[in-house]
Amino acid sequence: MNACDSPLPIAEPVARPARGWWRVVVLLMLVVALGHFNRIAISVAGAERIIPEGGIDAARMGWVYSAFLALYTLAMVPAGWFIDRVGARATLIVFCFGSAIFVAGTSAVGLYCKTATMLWIGLLAVRSLMGLVNSPLHPAAARMVFAHVPHNVKSLANGLVTFAACAGISATYYGFGTLIDRFDWPAAFLVTGWITLAVALVWTWGTRNVARESHHAATASAEKSPEGSVRHVLLRPGVICLTLSYAALGYFQYLFFYWIQYYIGTVEKLGADVSRQYSTLITLTMGFGMILGGWLADWVSMRFSGRFRRGLVPALGMVGSGVVFELGLLSSDSRIMVAAFILSAGLLGTSEGAFWTSIVELGRPRGGLAAGLMNMGGNVGGLLSPVATPLLSTYFASHFGEAVGWRLSLAVAGAVSVVGALLWFGVEAGSEAAVLDSTGNPA
């Protein structure tokens, strides 16, 4: 074992996971699902009301969406530092109450900004601040899982939490759309703001008896130890490889979120209703893949050691997803193609849980910071995908025609997934199995 393979020294005694750890996971799923519901709701309001009736064109509405994503991405590393300083539970309390404020603020902008310009500026400001508040969501959830869930089910728990994100996204189109139909979009945001406030109170109350995280001890030790310094954690080879690999996953994953519906409905000419149904199915299949992948990653971690313990499930999932996706693009039968897309999404989902478990383990005692860096990488890849895909399509179309151009641009994303899988070979062997027994208690 070389120097970069040496495990990070543990800064504090490993706490016994709470007996009610499953309650923590259920509450995390609720918080994450609602967080993603609130995130996507603005795009539903934009498509159904704000763009057609509010005087804001699609290009300017795109700036509103990007404003959220920009601050959300830029704040990831500071948010991770914040998690390590105050603890994951407290950070998620800030997230929940902050989200309630800015969801209600979105409603206030719609109610009181009477001109299109004022409405646009108001939405830019509110959604930017909401992106800032949302930045610690997934790193804090992963840190919470690591602290309070037994070792033999950590990746399953992370898979369930990321599945909740897919479920929240899937519920937005019909759920928030129904609220808009009944109350109009400003009142719909007011309703969801009250719901978010209720969830904030449930999270605060429901986690009151959770074992206290010793984040202050961890931070104090990190400041004294070179191995636990911010610089060491951010430059650790395994953390860098996971960040780059998650960026590759984000590039491929966001392709499913932003362009598959258009490709199925418009390029392949299967129609809006069919593309909507398939897109929903693809998202849900990806979510169920996250649960299965988390369970598999835990099973593998109990039977293998070293790099295989860490990277076998996510690497195979990303390679399998990319290969199946490419084979689907080669098919001339649209039914086979769509079936391949659905299977590809499920395989891609299997990698999620292991990413979050591994990054917090590698980053100890600064697991929040490491998770924030990885999530920033994923979102950078995600931000590139919606822009790069149509640009590549236009380039390839000029040489091979529109249909082939789109297929080649989508094929690039599948290839990126395979390259991302190879980066797992740069992730050093884990150390937690040597510290915890199969129940998650000190060995």
Secondary structure as GFF3:
##gff-version 3
##sequence-region A 1 443
A	DSSP	three_ten_helix	3	5	.	.	.	ID=ss1
A	DSSP	alpha_helix	21	45	.	.	.	ID=ss2
A	DSSP	pi_helix	46	50	.	.	.	ID=ss3
A	DSSP	alpha_helix	51	53	.	.	.	ID=ss4
A	DSSP	alpha_helix	58	74	.	.	.	ID=ss5
A	DSSP	alpha_helix	76	86	.	.	.	ID=ss6
A	DSSP	alpha_helix	88	112	.	.	.	ID=ss7
A	DSSP	alpha_helix	116	134	.	.	.	ID=ss8
A	DSSP	alpha_helix	137	148	.	.	.	ID=ss9
A	DSSP	three_ten_helix	151	153	.	.	.	ID=ss10
A	DSSP	alpha_helix	154	183	.	.	.	ID=ss11
A	DSSP	alpha_helix	185	206	.	.	.	ID=ss12
A	DSSP	alpha_helix	215	224	.	.	.	ID=ss13
A	DSSP	three_ten_helix	226	228	.	.	.	ID=ss14
A	DSSP	alpha_helix	230	235	.	.	.	ID=ss15
A	DSSP	alpha_helix	237	258	.	.	.	ID=ss16
A	DSSP	alpha_helix	260	262	.	.	.	ID=ss17
A	DSSP	pi_helix	263	267	.	.	.	ID=ss18
A	DSSP	alpha_helix	272	301	.	.	.	ID=ss19
A	DSSP	alpha_helix	306	330	.	.	.	ID=ss20
A	DSSP	alpha_helix	334	349	.	.	.	ID=ss21
A	DSSP	alpha_helix	352	363	.	.	.	ID=ss22
A	DSSP	alpha_helix	367	400	.	.	.	ID=ss23
A	DSSP	alpha_helix	402	422	.	.	.	ID=ss24
A	DSSP	three_ten_helix	423	426	.	.	.	ID=ss25
A	DSSP	three_ten_helix	432	434	.	.	.	ID=ss26
###
